């Protein structure tokens, strides 16, 4: 599913589309937490694709959004500095190839 996170607010385990993808991401923060709008904050993470044999592949910039009202997540991410190594799990939104 490709949708704006705002469109997913009313979704729960019972009505989640079959096309939703859970992800596990490890990477480095590229900038401090940003305030997107009145509901969401976000952080950008630079992730490197790992290929068989231990070599690295393409780099991807992943924007992770979360609700401002989730103080538990906000408290942890606000402390993350640039180049901090982060591990995030969640639902896929979009992935852009890094320049």
N, C-alpha and C positions, 0 to 999 in steps of 0.2 A: 504494500500500500504506500503510495506517495501522497502525503497530505501535510498541511500545516499542522503543527502541534495543537493549535487552538481547536482544530476540527476533531481532535481525538479526546478532548476533555471528558465528554460524556460516555466514552467507551469503557467497558469493563471486560472481565474475563468471559462473560456470557455472550457479548455481542461483538467481540473482536474479530475482524475479518481473517479468513484463513491465510491470506497473503501477507499478514504481518510477520516481520522477521525480528527475532531477538538477536542482539549482538553483544559481543564482548570485545572491548577495545582497550588497547594499551598504547600510550603515546606520550608526547610532550606538549604541555600547554604552550601556545604561541603568543598569548596575550592575557591580561587580567580578565576577570568576569565582566561581561558587558550587560547593560540593562536594555533589553530589546523593546519592551513596551510595558504597559501597566500590569501585565500578567506574567511575563517570562523574563528570565535572565539566560545568558548563554556563555559558553566558553569554547574556544577553538582548540582542537587537539591535532597535532601532526602525527600521523600514523604511518609506519613503514610496513609494506606487505612483505611477509616472509615466505620464501620459496624453498622447496625441498633441497636439502643439503646445507641449510643454514645461511645461504646468501640472501641478501635483501633485494627487494624489487621496487616497485613504484611507491611513491609517497602520496598520501591522501590527507587533505585537510578536512576534518570532520567537525561540524558545529553541533555541540550538545546543548540542548535547551532544557530548562526545568522551570517549574512554577516558582515564582517568588515566595509564595506562601509556604513552601517546603523549607523551613528554617534549618533542618538537619543537613540537607544537601548544601544549602547556601553557606552555612558556617564552614563546612569543609572546603568548598571551592574558593571562597574569598581568601583563604589562607594560601592557596596554591600560587606560587610565583611563576614567572616566565621560565620555561624550560623544566618545570617540575614534571616528574614522571607520574602519570595518572592512569588509573584503571577504571573504566566506566562500563556498566552494563545497561542495556535499555533496548528500545525499539528503533529500528532503522528509519531515518527520515530522508536524508539525501547525502550523497558522498561526492565530493569534487576532487579532481586530480590536482595536486599541488604543483605550482610552477617550478 
